[in-house]
Amino acid sequence: MIAEVIVDVAAHQTDRVFEYHIPDDLEVEIGSRVVVPFGRRKVQGFVVAVKKSSDFTGQLKDLLLVVDEMPPLTPELVALSSDLARQIFAYRISILKTMLPGVMRANYRKILLPNSPRAEQMPLFAGDPVDLANLEEPRLIKLVKQLLNKGEARIEYLVENKAKKKMVSVYYPLLSAADCQEILLETRKTASQQRKLLADLAGDFAAYPKSREELTGLGISSATLKAAVSKKWLQEKDQEKYRRPTKPVAPSRPLDLNDEQAAALSRVSQDIKGRVSQTFLLEGVTGSGKTEVYLQAISQALALGRTALMLVPEISLTPQMVKQVQARFGQQVAVLHSALSEGERYDEWRRIRRGQAQVVVGARSAVFAPLDNLGLIIIDEEHEGSYKQDNNPRYHARDVAIWRSRYHHCPLILGSATPSLASRARAQKGVYQLLRLKKRAKSQPLPRVDLLDLKHVQFAGSQFDISCPLAEAIQKRLEKKEQVILLLNRRGFANFMLCRNCGFVLKCPNCDLSLTMHKDTWTMQCHYCGYQEAVPEICPNCRDRQIRFLGTGTQKVQEELAELFPQAKIIRMDVDTTRRKGSYDKILTSFGQGEADILLGTQMIAKGLDFPNVTLVGVINADTGLWLPDYNASERTFELITQVAGRAGRADKEGQVMIQTYNPDHYAIHLAQKQDYELFYAKEMRVRHAGDYPPYFYTVLVSVSAKNEQNAAREAFKIKRQLQRELRAPTIILGPAPATISRLKSQYYYQILVKYKREKHLNELLHQIQDQAQEVKKYGLTVEIDSEPERIM
């Protein structure tokens, strides 16, 4: 038998199948991870097909090893990788590796082995194999080169599997409960530990086998367990134990649906039962009960013996959503997102692959969960830009979900209070089916929304962040023991450092950006490349001490809130406070239990959170993303304000929203005040049509980067000429032009934007450009192609 293998070498020359002979003693299936010889190396690969014969006339090399007992990838995911590679301009191996937890990606080592009797006697080879990556001493490097030149040593390539199962000690009784009782009566009273163990064996025999952790929790020492094994009371075995990222929660019952929810569920149920791959756009105002529709639809898929996949955009949403899903479906739920440890993610992924989980909840990459027999796919907050991967492979979870929906003949629900313009336009054309929830689930009114024009208000503090009307509203809520959510989509303390004497602004040495001050760590940080340095006391340019820190961020607002409301407990939620594992869940649980009065955060607090005691939501500055040089800046602003406004007044108490802005007349802001998605959609579609932007045109962004700006520009113009030769009107080619942030991580960026309606040969042409990029890479040039980019910056 012959295996077709995609090898773990991401290059144009290797982006194809390689054939290997399958030895008789190896069992190989489609989706298996294997180790194969590749030139002088050994590399990992994925089997994408198995066949009986080959057209190759020479001698095929043998597969060396099958890594896993069960193929990690299903035939469906292997087929998906092939289609996706054609659509998103990524090498197939990159897509296959993205489908797996990071811990399952191969670790390669180059080791040095002796090749002669003389070399074998050398001290160099006395201990563990010599890892060439760790060789630093010049004397040893010189010796290694000499040995290699003389043929007295050779290099071997090792493929290491980083994925490790968690094993625990489990104890099985070798005696009956009656025997244990008899021995207990004969055991001296001073042997308290042994008596405790025997009493547990006699009294709780049915609960055995028990783990070491359980028994030591009863106060029984490891030494006692060792003695019990030697006395043949117990047998010790190693047993695999899943690392579970979630704790059990109290079960919940389905809620009664209102007429709109029931109608939406009925329509989705029809296609679950009929195995129809229809895409539904569930547009529901904030608080309209979309989640309950999801849960009851999942229940119907499970009742038919099928599985369900649910995606959420932010890790911060995952704990709350997981608890709701877990309360309904218990141990059938698995969780996949980047905040899990590698071990937890590996174990959850294996539970899914082994068919031990029927419902998966997770962020973007969970769209590749190896679920069989899918009966329903849900994408909550479908408008969110985080569903698009911003580095290679640049897939969009929605496109992958549509592919899987068709493969499994199951419905896909896209849910949002503010659908993306592209999704809503498809619903208008009948490509998706539109389902609407126009009122809140419990008939509560939408919160009252007030605009505060920052050009004409007094400020409560000295930092010009909190206006007097907002401060008064916060104080009223604190007096009533109600809670407040405040949004500022900018972290840090100050946006930049300015010298008042010479005008110098401290910039990142690697990027064309100013550094942001972070007061808690007393550092200036770049939010793009991670560079940081100590906060300067004097100007690096003129040595003057007239340094000022301007702009604002969540740290500065937290400081001002503490001064204005010293009695209030404030929690901040941004990237800086949620780096540690479990911090999202800890912050949200603490706020939900009333341990804090004010939750201040960036956009991660704007979506999906449901706290009954929150009656006031404040937007510190609605303009932070409004004037970004991106065609969808207005859409993003409208979505963010509308979503965060929906966090107020979700229970019996009336809600209020206060939006601070310098641009109250901008249509994105005053329509967000009215929560009027329909009018915003109509207005923004006219703007897009006038500018020839999506959804009226498809877009492709070609980026060229290099350390030398002239080289990047030269290559970009070369690519433009290639595109101009092949493409015709109405296709529009913009650029090349420097990116908005022209230098990032010491690389200069030039961009070409292609806007098109129908281009028969564009995909083929872009693949040619992708292949040519491999050739220019050796000159320090990187060419990247992004189909339907979320950001054109």
C-alpha positions in Angstrom: 0.0 0.0 0.0 1.1 3.6 -0.8 0.5 6.6 1.4 0.2 10.2 -0.1 1.8 12.5 2.5 2.0 16.3 2.9 5.3 16.9 4.6 6.0 19.5 7.4 8.1 21.8 5.1 6.2 25.0 4.2 7.6 25.9 0.8 6.3 26.2 -2.8 8.5 23.3 -3.9 7.1 20.9 -1.2 3.4 22.0 -1.3 2.3 18.8 -2.9 1.8 15.1 -2.0 4.8 12.8 -1.7 4.4 9.0 -2.0 5.8 6.6 0.6 5.6 2.8 0.8 3.6 1.5 3.9 5.5 -1.3 5.6 3.4 -4.4 6.5 3.7 -3.8 10.2 2.3 -0.3 10.1 -1.4 0.6 10.2 -2.0 3.9 8.3 -5.3 5.8 7.7 -6.2 9.1 6.1 -5.4 11.8 8.7 -2.6 9.9 10.4 0.5 11.8 11.6 3.6 10.0 10.4 7.4 10.4 10.4 9.0 10.0 7.0 12.5 10.3 5.6 12.8 13.5 3.5 16.2 14.1 2.0 18.8 13.8 4.8 16.1 14.6 7.4 13.3 13.0 9.1 10.1 15.1 9.2 6.5 14.8 10.3 3.8 14.6 7.8 0.1 14.0 7.3 -1.4 11.1 5.3 -4.0 12.6 2.9 -4.7 9.5 0.9 -4.0 5.7 0.8 -3.9 3.8 -2.4 -2.8 0.4 -3.8 -0.3 1.4 -6.5 2.0 4.3 -7.6 3.0 5.6 -11.1 6.5 6.2 -9.7 9.0 3.9 -11.4 11.7 4.0 -8.8 12.0 2.6 -5.3 9.6 4.4 -2.8 11.0 5.1 0.6 9.2 3.5 3.6 7.2 5.3 6.2 9.1 5.2 9.4 6.5 5.7 12.2 2.9 6.3 12.8 2.7 8.9 15.7 -0.8 8.3 17.1 -3.0 5.3 17.8 -6.0 7.1 16.3 -5.6 9.5 13.3 -5.8 13.0 14.7 -7.5 14.4 11.6 -10.8 13.1 10.1 -11.1 12.5 6.4 -13.4 15.6 6.4 -10.7 17.9 7.8 -8.2 16.5 5.3 -10.6 17.4 2.4 -11.2 20.8 4.0 -7.4 21.5 4.0 -7.2 21.0 0.3 -10.1 23.3 -0.5 -9.0 26.0 2.0 -5.4 26.0 0.5 -6.8 27.0 -2.9 -9.0 29.8 -1.4 -6.7 31.5 1.1 -3.2 31.4 -0.4 -1.6 29.3 2.3 0.5 26.1 2.0 -1.5 23.0 2.8 0.8 21.9 5.7 0.2 25.3 7.4 -3.5 24.6 7.4 -3.2 21.0 8.6 -1.0 22.1 11.5 -3.5 24.9 12.4 -6.2 22.2 12.8 -4.3 20.6 15.7 -3.5 21.8 19.2 -0.1 23.5 19.3 1.3 20.7 21.5 0.7 18.2 18.6 3.0 20.1 16.2 6.3 18.4 15.8 9.5 19.5 17.6 12.6 19.0 15.5 16.1 18.4 16.9 19.5 18.1 15.1 21.8 15.9 17.1 25.4 14.8 16.5 26.3 11.1 16.7 29.8 9.4 16.6 30.7 7.7 13.3 34.0 6.1 14.2 35.5 4.1 17.1 37.8 7.1 17.9 34.9 9.5 18.1 33.0 7.1 20.4 35.7 7.5 23.0 35.6 11.3 23.0 34.2 13.0 26.2 31.9 15.0 23.8 29.8 11.8 23.3 29.9 10.5 26.9 26.5 11.8 28.0 23.2 12.5 26.3 23.2 13.1 22.5 24.8 16.3 21.5 22.0 18.8 20.6 23.6 21.1 17.9 21.0 23.9 18.7 22.5 24.2 22.2 26.2 24.2 21.1 27.7 27.6 21.9 31.3 27.1 23.1 33.7 28.1 20.1 36.1 25.2 21.0 33.3 22.6 20.7 31.9 24.1 17.5 35.3 23.9 15.9 35.7 20.3 17.0 32.3 19.3 15.6 33.1 20.9 12.2 36.4 18.8 12.1 34.6 15.6 13.0 32.0 16.2 10.3 34.6 17.1 7.6 36.5 13.8 8.4 33.3 11.7 8.5 33.9 10.8 12.1 30.5 12.1 13.2 27.1 12.4 11.5 24.0 14.5 12.0 20.7 12.8 12.8 17.3 14.6 12.7 14.9 13.7 15.4 11.2 14.3 15.3 9.8 14.7 18.9 6.2 14.5 19.9 5.5 17.1 22.6 2.0 15.9 23.3 2.0 14.0 26.7 -0.9 12.3 28.4 -1.5 13.0 32.1 -1.1 9.8 34.1 -2.2 9.3 37.7 -1.8 6.5 40.2 -5.0 4.6 40.9 -5.4 1.9 43.6 -7.6 -1.2 43.2 -8.5 -3.4 46.2 -7.1 -6.9 46.2 -9.2 -8.0 49.2 -12.9 -8.0 49.9 -14.6 -5.4 52.1 -15.0 -8.2 54.8 -11.3 -9.1 54.7 -10.4 -5.4 55.1 -12.8 -5.2 58.1 -11.1 -8.3 59.6 -7.6 -6.9 59.2 -8.7 -3.5 60.6 -9.8 -5.3 63.9 -6.4 -7.0 64.1 -4.3 -3.8 63.4 -2.8 -2.1 66.3 -4.3 1.2 67.3 -1.0 3.2 67.0 -1.0 2.4 63.2 -3.5 5.2 62.6 -2.7 5.7 58.9 -3.2 2.0 58.1 -6.4 1.9 60.1 -7.7 4.9 58.2 -7.1 3.2 54.9 -8.6 -0.1 56.0 -11.7 1.7 57.4 -12.1 3.5 54.1 -11.7 0.2 52.2 -14.3 -1.6 54.4 -16.8 1.3 54.5 -16.5 2.8 51.0 -15.6 -0.3 49.0 -18.0 0.4 46.2 -16.2 3.7 45.4 -12.9 1.9 44.6 -10.7 2.2 42.5 -9.5 5.5 44.0 -6.7 7.8 42.8 -3.7 8.8 44.9 -5.1 12.3 45.0 -8.4 11.1 46.5 -6.7 9.0 49.2 -4.2 11.6 50.2 -7.1 14.0 50.5 -8.5 11.7 53.2 -5.2 12.1 55.1 -3.6 8.8 54.0 0.1 9.3 53.3 2.0 8.0 50.2 4.1 5.8 52.5 1.0 4.1 53.8 -0.2 3.5 50.2 3.2 2.0 49.3 3.0 -0.3 52.3 -0.5 -1.4 51.4 0.7 -2.3 47.9 3.6 -4.4 49.3 1.1 -6.1 51.7 -1.1 -7.0 48.7 -4.0 -5.0 50.1 -4.0 -2.7 47.0 -2.8 -2.9 43.4 -1.3 0.3 42.0 -1.9 1.1 38.3 -1.2 4.1 36.1 -4.3 5.5 34.5 -4.8 8.4 32.0 -6.7 11.3 33.4 -8.1 14.2 31.3 -7.0 17.7 32.3 -10.4 19.4 32.5 -10.5 23.2 32.2 -14.0 23.6 33.5 -15.6 22.9 36.9 -19.1 21.3 37.2 -22.0 23.8 37.4 -25.6 23.4 38.6 -27.9 22.1 35.8 -30.4 24.4 34.2 -33.7 23.8 32.5 -34.9 25.2 29.1 -36.7 28.5 29.4 -40.1 29.4 28.0 -39.7 31.1 24.6 -41.6 34.1 23.4 -43.3 34.0 20.0 -40.3 35.4 18.1 -37.9 32.9 19.7 -40.2 30.0 19.1 -40.6 30.9 15.4 -36.9 31.2 14.9 -36.3 27.8 16.7 -39.0 26.1 14.7 -37.4 27.2 11.4 -33.9 26.0 12.4 -35.3 22.7 13.8 -36.9 22.0 10.5 -33.5 22.0 8.8 -31.8 20.1 11.6 -34.3 17.3 11.1 -34.3 17.6 7.4 -30.4 17.6 7.2 -30.4 20.8 5.2 -27.3 23.0 5.0 -29.1 26.3 5.2 -27.3 29.4 6.7 -29.5 31.5 9.0 -28.8 35.0 10.1 -30.4 35.4 13.5 -30.6 39.2 14.0 -31.8 40.0 17.5 -31.5 43.1 19.6 -29.3 42.8 22.7 -31.1 40.8 25.4 -33.5 39.2 22.9 -32.6 35.7 24.1 -30.5 34.5 21.2 -28.6 32.2 23.5 -31.7 30.3 24.6 -32.5 29.7 20.9 -29.0 28.3 20.4 -29.3 26.0 23.5 -32.7 24.6 22.5 -31.5 24.1 18.9 -28.4 22.2 20.2 -30.7 20.1 22.3 -32.7 19.1 19.2 -29.5 18.2 17.3 -28.3 16.0 20.2 -31.7 14.3 20.5 -31.1 13.1 16.9 -27.8 11.6 17.8 -25.8 14.4 16.2 -23.2 16.8 17.5 -23.0 20.6 17.8 -20.3 23.3 17.4 -20.6 26.8 18.9 -18.1 29.6 18.3 -17.8 32.8 20.4 -15.4 35.7 19.4 -13.6 36.6 22.6 -12.0 34.4 25.3 -13.6 36.7 27.8 -17.0 35.5 26.5 -16.1 31.9 26.7 -16.4 31.4 30.5 -19.9 32.8 30.7 -21.1 31.0 27.6 -19.4 27.7 28.6 -21.2 27.8 32.0 -24.6 28.3 30.2 -24.0 25.5 27.8 -22.5 23.2 30.5 -25.5 23.9 32.8 -27.7 22.5 30.0 -25.5 19.7 28.6 -23.1 18.7 31.4 -20.2 16.5 30.7 -21.0 16.4 27.0 -19.4 19.8 26.6 -15.8 20.4 25.6 -14.0 23.8 25.5 -11.4 25.0 23.0 -9.7 28.4 23.2 -6.2 29.9 23.6 -6.5 30.6 27.3 -6.3 26.9 28.1 -3.0 25.4 29.0 -1.4 23.2 26.3 -2.3 20.1 28.3 -5.9 21.1 28.8 -6.3 21.9 25.1 -4.7 18.6 24.1 -7.0 16.6 26.4 -10.2 18.5 25.4 -9.3 18.0 21.7 -8.8 14.2 22.3 -12.1 13.9 24.1 -13.7 15.4 21.0 -11.8 13.2 18.6 -12.7 10.1 20.6 -16.4 11.0 20.5 -16.6 11.6 24.2 -17.9 15.2 23.7 -21.0 16.0 21.7 -20.9 19.8 22.1 -17.9 22.1 21.5 -17.7 25.7 22.6 -14.7 27.8 21.6 -13.1 30.7 19.9 -12.0 30.9 16.2 -9.8 27.8 15.9 -12.5 25.6 17.4 -14.1 25.7 14.0 -11.6 22.9 13.2 -12.8 20.7 16.1 -12.8 17.0 14.9 -16.5 16.5 15.5 -18.2 13.8 13.5 -21.9 13.9 12.4 -22.4 17.6 13.0 -26.0 18.5 13.3 -25.7 22.3 14.0 -23.1 25.0 13.9 -23.5 28.4 15.6 -21.4 31.5 15.3 -22.4 34.0 18.0 -21.6 37.7 17.5 -20.9 36.8 13.8 -19.9 40.4 13.0 -16.7 40.2 15.1 -13.4 40.8 13.2 -11.7 38.3 15.5 -13.2 35.4 13.5 -10.7 36.2 10.8 -7.1 34.9 11.5 -4.7 37.9 11.0 -1.6 35.8 10.2 -1.0 32.8 8.0 -3.2 30.8 7.3 -5.7 33.7 7.0 -8.9 31.8 7.2 -12.3 33.2 8.3 -14.2 30.9 10.7 -17.5 31.8 9.0 -16.2 30.5 5.6 -14.9 27.3 7.2 -18.3 26.9 9.1 -20.2 27.2 5.8 -18.0 24.5 4.2 -18.5 22.1 7.2 -22.3 22.9 7.1 -22.5 21.7 3.5 -20.3 18.7 4.2 -22.5 17.5 7.1 -25.8 18.7 5.6 -26.6 20.7 8.8 -27.8 24.3 9.4 -25.5 27.1 10.4 -26.7 30.0 12.6 -25.0 33.4 12.4 -26.2 35.4 15.4 -25.8 39.1 16.2 -27.5 42.3 17.3 -25.4 44.1 14.7 -24.8 41.7 11.8 -21.8 42.5 9.5 -22.9 44.3 6.4 -21.7 41.4 4.2 -23.9 38.9 6.1 -26.9 41.2 6.1 -26.5 41.9 2.4 -26.4 38.1 1.7 -29.6 37.8 3.8 -31.2 40.5 1.7 -30.4 38.6 -1.5 -31.7 35.3 -0.1 -28.3 33.6 0.2 -28.8 33.4 4.0 -32.2 33.2 5.6 -33.0 36.2 7.9 -34.6 35.4 11.3 -35.4 38.4 13.5 -35.9 38.9 17.3 -37.1 42.5 17.6 -37.8 42.7 21.3 -36.0 41.6 24.5 -36.8 38.2 25.8 -38.5 39.3 29.0 -40.1 42.4 27.2 -37.8 44.8 29.1 -37.3 48.1 27.3 -34.0 48.8 25.6 -31.9 51.1 27.9 -32.1 54.9 27.5 -29.0 56.2 25.6 -27.7 59.7 26.2 -25.0 61.4 24.1 -22.6 63.7 26.0 -20.8 66.2 23.7 -17.3 66.5 25.2 -16.9 69.9 23.5 -19.5 71.3 25.8 -19.3 69.5 29.1 -17.6 70.1 32.4 -15.2 67.3 33.6 -15.4 65.9 37.1 -11.7 65.1 37.5 -8.4 66.7 36.5 -7.7 64.3 33.7 -10.6 65.2 31.3 -11.9 61.6 31.0 -15.1 61.5 33.2 -17.7 64.2 32.5 -19.8 65.6 35.3 -23.0 64.1 34.0 -21.4 60.6 33.8 -19.8 61.0 37.3 -23.2 62.0 38.8 -24.9 59.0 37.1 -22.2 56.7 38.5 -22.6 58.1 42.0 -26.4 57.5 41.9 -25.9 53.8 40.9 -23.3 53.4 43.7 -25.8 54.8 46.2 -28.5 52.3 45.0 -25.9 49.4 45.3 -26.2 48.9 41.5 -23.3 48.2 39.2 -21.7 50.1 36.4 -19.7 49.0 33.2 -17.4 51.5 31.6 -15.8 51.0 28.2 -12.6 52.6 26.9 -11.1 50.8 24.0 -7.5 51.8 24.8 -5.3 50.1 27.4 -2.3 51.6 29.2 -2.0 54.9 31.1 -1.0 57.4 28.5 -0.8 57.1 24.7 2.5 58.9 24.2 5.3 60.8 25.9 5.9 64.4 24.7 8.8 66.8 25.6 7.3 70.3 26.0 10.7 71.9 25.3 11.6 70.3 21.9 8.5 68.4 20.9 10.2 65.0 20.9 7.8 62.0 21.0 9.3 58.7 22.2 8.8 56.1 19.5 9.3 52.3 19.2 12.7 51.6 17.5 11.1 48.7 15.5 7.7 50.3 14.5 6.4 53.6 13.2 4.5 54.1 16.4 4.8 56.0 19.7 5.3 54.0 22.9 2.4 53.8 25.4 3.1 54.4 29.1 2.1 51.7 31.5 2.1 53.0 35.1 1.8 49.7 36.9 5.0 48.3 35.4 6.6 51.9 34.9 7.4 51.0 31.3 6.9 52.5 27.9 5.5 49.7 25.7 4.8 49.1 22.0 1.4 47.3 21.6 2.5 45.8 18.2 5.9 44.2 18.7 6.1 44.1 22.5 9.2 46.3 22.8 9.5 48.0 26.2 11.8 50.3 28.1 11.8 52.2 31.4 9.9 55.5 31.6 12.4 58.3 30.9 12.9 61.0 33.5 14.5 63.4 31.0 14.0 63.9 27.3 16.3 61.6 25.3 16.6 64.3 22.6 17.2 67.6 24.5 17.9 66.3 28.0 15.1 68.6 29.4 12.8 67.5 32.3 9.6 69.0 30.8 8.2 65.6 30.0 4.4 65.2 29.7 2.4 62.0 29.2 -0.6 62.7 27.0 -3.7 60.8 26.0 -5.5 58.3 28.1 -6.0 54.6 28.7 -7.7 52.2 31.0 -5.0 52.5 33.7 -5.4 56.3 33.9 -9.2 56.1 34.0 -9.0 53.6 36.8 -6.8 56.0 38.8 -9.3 58.9 38.2 -12.3 56.7 39.2 -10.5 55.8 42.4 -10.1 59.5 43.2 -13.7 60.4 42.3 -15.3 57.4 44.0 -13.0 56.3 46.8 -15.7 54.1 48.3 -16.2 52.1 45.1 -14.5 48.8 44.3 -13.2 49.0 40.7 -12.1 46.0 38.5 -10.1 46.6 35.3 -10.3 44.2 32.4 -7.9 44.5 29.6 -4.9 42.6 28.0 -2.7 43.7 30.9 -5.0 42.3 33.7 -6.0 39.1 31.9 -2.6 37.6 31.0 -2.7 35.0 33.7 -4.6 31.8 33.2 -8.1 31.9 34.5 -8.0 35.7 35.0 -11.0 36.3 32.6 -13.2 33.9 34.6 -12.0 35.2 37.9 -12.8 38.9 37.0 -16.2 38.2 35.6 -17.2 35.8 38.4 -16.1 38.4 41.0 -18.1 41.2 39.3 -21.1 38.8 38.8 -21.1 38.0 42.6 -21.2 41.8 43.4 -17.7 42.0 44.7 -17.1 45.1 42.7 -19.1 48.2 41.8 -17.5 49.2 38.5 -16.1 47.1 35.7 -13.8 49.1 33.5 -12.4 47.5 30.3 -11.6 47.5 26.6 -13.8 45.9 23.9 -13.6 42.5 25.6 -16.3 43.7 28.0 -18.7 44.9 25.3 -20.2 41.7 24.1 -22.3 38.8 25.5 -21.9 39.6 29.2 -25.1 39.4 31.2 -25.2 40.9 34.7 -28.7 41.6 36.1 -27.5 44.3 38.5 -25.8 46.5 35.8 -28.0 49.5 35.2 -25.5 52.0 33.8 -23.1 51.6 30.9 -20.7 54.5 30.1 -18.5 54.8 27.0 -15.6 57.0 28.0 -14.7 57.9 24.4 -16.7 56.7 21.5 -14.3 58.2 19.0 -11.2 55.9 19.6 -11.8 53.8 16.4 -14.0 56.2 14.4 -11.3 58.0 12.4 -9.1 55.0 11.7 -8.1 55.0 8.0 -10.1 51.8 7.3 -13.3 51.5 5.2 -15.2 49.7 8.0 -14.3 52.1 10.9 -17.9 53.4 11.1 -19.3 49.9 11.1 -16.9 48.8 13.9 -17.8 51.9 16.0 -21.5 51.4 15.6 -21.2 47.7 16.5 -19.1 48.3 19.6 -21.4 51.1 21.0 -24.5 49.1 20.3 -23.1 45.9 21.8 -21.8 47.6 25.0 -25.1 49.5 25.4 -26.9 46.2 25.5 -25.1 45.3 28.8 -27.4 47.7 30.7 -30.9 46.9 32.1 -31.0 43.2 31.2 -33.1 42.2 34.2 -35.9 44.0 36.0 -34.1 47.2 36.7 -34.2 50.0 34.1 -30.9 50.6 32.2 -29.2 53.8 31.1 -26.3 54.3 28.7 -24.1 57.4 28.5 -21.8 57.9 25.5 -19.1 60.5 25.6 -18.0 61.7 22.2 -16.5 64.7 20.4 -18.6 63.7 17.3 -22.2 63.4 18.4 -23.5 64.1 14.8 -21.6 61.3 13.2 -24.2 58.8 11.8 -22.4 55.8 13.4 -22.7 57.4 16.9 -26.2 59.0 16.8 -27.7 55.8 15.2 -26.0 53.7 17.8 -27.7 56.0 20.4 -31.1 55.0 18.8 -30.0 51.4 18.5 -31.2 51.7 14.9 -29.4 49.0 13.0 -31.8 49.2 9.9 -31.1 52.9 9.3 -27.3 52.4 9.9 -27.3 49.5 7.4 -29.0 51.6 4.8 -26.7 54.6 5.3 -23.4 52.6 5.5 -24.4 50.6 2.4 -24.7 53.9 0.4 -21.2 54.9 1.7 -19.8 51.5 0.6 -21.4 51.7 -2.8 -20.0 55.2 -3.5 -16.5 54.0 -2.5 -16.6 50.6 -4.3 -16.0 48.7 -1.1 -17.4 45.4 0.3 -20.0 44.0 0.1 -20.3 45.6 -3.4 -16.8 44.5 -4.3 -14.6 41.6 -3.1 -11.2 42.6 -1.9 -7.7 41.1 -1.8 -4.8 42.8 0.0 -1.2 42.1 -1.2 1.4 43.2 1.3 5.1 43.4 0.6 7.6 43.8 3.5 11.4 44.2 3.8 13.9 45.7 6.1 14.9 48.0 3.2 12.0 50.3 2.2 13.2 50.7 -1.4 13.3 46.9 -1.9 9.7 46.6 -0.6 8.5 49.4 -2.9 10.3 47.9 -5.9 8.8 44.4 -5.4 5.3 45.9 -4.8 5.4 47.9 -8.1 6.6 44.7 -9.9 3.5 42.8 -8.6 1.2 45.7 -9.6 2.5 45.5 -13.2 1.8 41.8 -13.2 -1.7 42.3 -12.0 -2.4 45.1 -14.5 -1.3 42.9 -17.4 -4.0 40.2 -16.5 -6.9 42.1 -14.9 -9.5 44.2 -16.6 -12.2 46.8 -15.6 -14.3 47.0 -13.5 -11.5 45.5 -11.3 -9.7 48.3 -9.4 -6.1 48.1 -8.4 -5.1 50.6 -5.7 -1.5 51.3 -4.7 1.2 50.3 -4.1 1.3 52.6 -1.1 3.0 52.5 2.3 0.8 50.9 4.9 -0.9 53.2 7.4 1.7 52.0 9.9 4.5 51.9 7.4 7.1 50.1 9.7 6.3 47.2 12.1 8.9 45.0 13.8 11.7 46.6 11.7 10.0 45.8 8.5 8.7 48.4 5.9 5.3 47.5 4.4 3.8 48.4 1.0 0.3 47.4 0.1 -1.8 46.8 -3.1 -5.6 46.5 -2.8 -7.5 44.7 -5.5 -11.2 45.3 -5.6 -13.2 43.1 -8.0 -16.6 41.7 -8.8 -15.8 38.7 -11.0 -12.2 37.8 -12.1 -12.0 34.3 -13.6 -8.2 34.1 -13.5 -7.5 36.1 -10.3 -7.2 33.1 -8.0 -4.7 31.4 -10.4 -2.7 34.7 -10.8 -2.5 35.2 -7.0 -1.2 31.7 -6.6 1.5 32.5 -9.1 2.4 35.6 -7.0 2.5 33.4 -3.9 4.8 30.9 -5.6 7.1 33.7 -6.8 7.2 35.0 -3.2 9.2 31.9 -2.3 12.0 33.0 -4.7 12.2 36.6 -3.4 12.2 35.5 0.2 16.0 34.8 0.0 16.5 38.5 -0.7 14.7 39.4 2.6 11.3 40.2 0.9 8.0 38.8 2.3 4.9 38.8 0.2 1.6 38.0 1.9 -1.9 37.7 0.3 -5.0 38.3 2.4 -8.4 37.5 0.8 -11.3 39.6 2.2 -9.1 41.4 4.8 -10.8 42.7 8.0 -8.3 45.6 8.2 -6.7 47.5 5.4 -4.0 49.2 7.5 
